Amino acid sequence: MKYKISHTTTYDYDAPVAVCQNVVYLTPRSTPYQNCTYHRLTVRPIPGSPHRRTDYFGNTASLFSLSTGHRRLQITAHSTVEMIEPTLPVDGTSTPWETVRDALPQNRTEEGLADYQFCFPSPRVPMVAELAEYGRQSFTPGRPIVQALRDLNHRINTDFTYDPTATNVNTPVTDAFKQKRGVCQDLAHIMLACLRPLGLAGRYVSGYLRTHQTEGQPRLVGADASHAWASLYCGAQGWVDADPTNDVLPSVEHITVAWGRDFGDVCPVAGMFVGGGSHRLSVSVDVVPS
């Protein structure tokens, strides 16, 4: 499967912005099941000294600054990604979750330490007893880890309501958990807050989700979506992604852009600006099979 992806973020300001600095995570990663064959980032107005770097987690970060006055900032990323169908693990044949937990701190190789770092709290995913207890209801003694992950994924999908009006990017995970409402970012954070207190390694994944048009209706340009989900280290099975928003283990319709400890590590567009007054944000995403 090959996808052509376009992602446009537009900021319109009520007053001129004098200067801005930005970091952008919009370049899809290459993984064993995904290969980014093309990427182009276009910024208007044209910035000075744009550059790329690889961050601590291996993601591609694009950085740029503007020192000329502007009332509109438009950031457009075009990417081509080739996907192959991953081999999803069979639930009952996976390792008991306690075995994975106990092995994580013992592996002192570079790869092992890279996995182990995702066992700890992060700025947006604290250790909270109430969420740990919610997770334990799925991770019962001796249960195969992938089976437990699927169960937790299903419970979050069932117990929580997807509601874009309920939260914002700064809503604490504890608030989203209490009100049982939120968006994909919140549900991914909730899953991580259930996994890490159990001694398991969970990371936050930012990417895209291919959406399907209603039969008989024309495809709406820009109607696809940025998305977020979680990933759990499952020992011999490696990292296994889980999307609680849709109650699936991601396959070829989930395109990975970046991963980190939580949303704060991989926000698609972040930065600061001086001036501008109030602003309006619009985002348009297209994920088109080709």
C-alpha positions in Angstrom: 0.0 0.0 0.0 1.3 3.5 -0.9 -0.1 6.7 0.4 0.4 10.3 -0.6 -0.1 12.6 2.4 -0.6 16.3 2.5 -0.9 18.2 5.8 -1.5 22.0 5.9 -1.5 24.0 9.1 -2.6 27.6 8.8 -2.4 30.3 11.5 -4.2 33.6 10.8 -3.4 36.5 13.2 -5.4 39.6 14.0 -2.2 41.7 14.2 1.3 41.3 12.6 3.6 38.8 14.1 7.1 40.3 14.5 9.1 37.1 15.0 8.4 33.4 15.4 10.3 30.2 16.0 8.9 26.8 15.3 9.7 23.1 15.5 7.7 20.7 13.3 7.2 16.9 13.5 5.6 16.1 10.1 8.1 13.8 8.5 6.9 10.1 8.6 9.4 7.7 10.2 10.7 4.7 8.3 10.0 1.5 10.3 10.1 -2.3 9.4 6.6 -1.9 8.0 6.7 1.6 6.6 9.1 3.5 4.3 9.0 7.3 3.7 10.2 7.7 0.1 9.5 11.4 -0.3 9.0 14.4 2.0 8.8 18.1 1.3 8.0 20.9 3.8 6.9 24.3 2.5 6.5 27.3 4.8 5.0 30.7 3.8 6.3 33.3 4.3 9.7 31.7 3.4 11.7 31.3 6.6 15.3 32.0 7.2 17.8 29.2 7.9 15.4 26.2 8.0 17.1 23.0 9.0 16.4 19.4 10.1 17.7 17.3 12.9 17.1 13.9 14.4 15.8 14.2 17.9 16.6 12.0 20.9 13.9 9.4 19.9 15.0 9.2 16.3 12.3 11.4 14.9 12.9 14.0 12.2 12.3 17.5 13.5 12.2 20.5 11.1 13.1 23.9 12.6 12.6 27.4 11.2 12.2 31.0 12.2 10.7 34.1 10.8 11.8 37.6 11.6 9.6 39.5 9.0 6.2 40.7 9.9 3.3 38.5 8.8 -0.4 38.0 9.5 -0.6 34.4 8.2 1.7 31.4 8.7 1.1 28.4 6.5 3.0 25.1 6.9 2.4 22.4 4.3 4.0 18.9 4.4 3.8 16.5 1.4 4.9 12.9 2.0 4.9 9.6 0.2 4.8 6.5 2.3 4.9 2.8 1.3 3.4 0.3 3.8 3.5 -3.4 4.1 1.0 -5.4 6.2 2.5 -6.1 9.6 2.3 -9.5 11.2 0.1 -9.0 14.2 0.9 -11.3 17.2 -1.4 -14.0 18.2 -2.9 -13.2 21.6 -2.5 -16.5 23.4 1.0 -17.2 22.2 2.6 -14.0 23.6 4.8 -13.8 26.7 3.1 -13.4 30.1 3.2 -9.7 30.9 5.1 -10.2 34.2 7.9 -11.9 32.3 8.2 -8.8 30.0 8.1 -6.5 33.0 10.8 -8.3 34.9 13.1 -8.5 32.0 13.0 -4.8 31.1 15.3 -3.4 33.8 17.7 -6.4 33.3 18.6 -5.6 29.7 21.5 -3.2 29.8 22.2 -3.1 26.1 21.6 0.1 24.2 18.4 -1.3 22.7 17.2 -2.5 26.0 17.8 0.8 27.7 16.0 2.6 24.9 13.0 0.4 25.6 13.2 0.7 29.4 13.1 4.5 29.3 9.4 4.3 28.4 8.6 2.7 31.8 8.7 6.0 33.6 6.4 9.0 34.2 6.6 11.9 31.8 5.2 15.5 31.9 1.8 14.5 30.5 1.6 11.0 31.8 2.1 10.9 35.6 1.9 7.8 37.8 -1.6 7.8 39.2 -2.9 5.0 41.4 -6.5 5.2 40.0 -5.2 4.6 36.4 -2.9 1.9 37.5 -5.8 0.0 39.1 -7.8 0.5 35.9 -4.9 -1.1 33.9 -4.6 -4.0 36.4 -8.1 -5.2 35.5 -6.7 -6.2 32.1 -3.2 -7.3 33.2 -4.2 -10.1 35.5 -1.6 -12.6 36.8 0.0 -14.7 34.1 -2.0 -13.2 31.2 -0.3 -13.1 27.8 0.8 -9.6 27.2 -0.8 -9.0 23.8 -4.1 -10.5 25.0 -4.0 -8.1 28.0 -3.2 -5.2 25.7 -6.1 -6.0 23.4 -8.4 -6.1 26.5 -7.3 -2.8 27.8 -7.6 -1.3 24.3 -11.2 -2.5 24.1 -12.1 -1.3 27.6 -10.9 2.2 27.0 -12.8 2.3 23.7 -15.9 1.1 25.4 -15.7 3.1 28.7 -14.7 6.5 27.1 -16.5 8.7 24.6 -14.7 10.4 21.8 -15.6 14.1 22.2 -13.5 16.9 20.6 -15.3 19.5 22.8 -14.3 17.9 26.1 -10.6 18.6 26.3 -7.8 20.7 24.8 -4.1 20.0 24.3 -3.3 21.0 27.9 -6.0 18.9 29.7 -4.4 16.7 32.3 -4.8 12.9 31.8 -6.5 12.6 35.2 -9.2 15.1 34.1 -9.9 13.1 30.9 -10.0 9.9 32.9 -12.5 11.3 35.4 -14.9 12.7 32.8 -14.5 9.6 30.5 -14.3 11.8 27.5 -11.6 13.2 25.2 -9.8 12.8 21.8 -7.2 10.4 20.5 -4.4 12.2 22.4 -6.3 11.8 25.7 -7.0 8.1 25.1 -3.4 7.4 24.2 -2.3 9.2 27.4 -4.8 7.2 29.5 -3.5 3.9 28.1 0.1 4.9 28.9 -0.9 5.9 32.4 -2.4 2.4 32.8 0.7 0.6 31.5 3.7 2.4 33.0 2.8 2.0 36.7 2.7 -1.8 36.0 6.4 -1.6 35.1 5.7 -1.9 31.4 7.2 0.3 28.6 4.7 2.4 26.7 5.3 5.1 24.2 3.1 7.7 22.5 2.8 7.6 18.7 1.8 10.5 16.5 0.7 9.9 12.9 -2.1 9.8 10.4 -5.2 7.6 10.0 -6.7 6.9 6.7 -10.4 7.5 6.8 -13.1 6.1 4.6 -15.8 8.1 2.9 -19.5 7.2 3.3 -20.7 5.0 0.4 -22.3 7.1 -2.3 -20.8 10.3 -0.9 -18.0 12.3 -2.6 -14.6 12.2 -0.9 -14.1 15.4 1.1 -10.7 17.0 0.5 -8.9 17.7 3.7 -11.1 15.5 5.8 -8.6 12.9 6.8 -7.0 13.2 10.2 -3.9 13.5 12.3 -4.1 10.8 14.9 -2.4 9.4 18.0 -2.2 6.0 19.6 0.0 4.1 22.1 2.6 1.3 21.7 3.6 -1.3 24.2 6.8 -3.2 24.4 5.9 -6.9 24.4 9.2 -8.7 24.7 9.8 -11.3 21.9 6.9 -9.6 20.0 8.7 -6.3 20.0 6.6 -3.1 20.1 2.9 -3.6 19.4 0.8 -0.6 18.6 -2.8 -0.2 20.0 -5.4 2.4 19.0 -8.0 2.8 21.8 -9.9 5.4 19.9 -10.8 2.8 17.2 -10.3 -0.4 19.2 -7.8 -1.9 16.8 -4.2 -2.9 16.6 -2.9 -0.6 13.8 -2.1 -2.0 10.4 -1.7 -0.4 7.0 -4.2 2.4 7.6 -2.1 4.0 10.4 0.9 5.9 9.3 3.5 6.6 11.9 5.2 10.1 12.0 6.9 10.2 15.4 7.0 8.7 18.8 8.0 9.8 22.3 7.0 9.8 25.9 3.8 11.8 25.3 2.3 14.5 23.1 4.7 17.1 24.3 7.6 15.3 22.7 6.1 15.0 19.2 3.6 17.9 18.8 3.1 18.2 15.0 3.6 22.0 15.1 5.0 23.9 18.1 6.8 27.2 18.7 6.5 30.7 20.0 5.7 34.1 18.4 5.8 37.7 19.4 2.8 39.9 18.5 -0.1 38.7 16.5 -2.9 39.3 19.0 -5.5 36.5 18.8 -5.2 33.9 16.1 -7.2 31.2 14.3 -5.9 27.8 13.5 -7.0 25.5 10.7 -5.7 22.1 9.7 -6.3 20.2 6.5 -5.1 16.6 6.1 -5.4 14.3 3.0 -4.2 10.6 3.1 -4.7 9.3 -0.4 -3.9 5.7 -1.6 -1.9 5.7 -4.8 
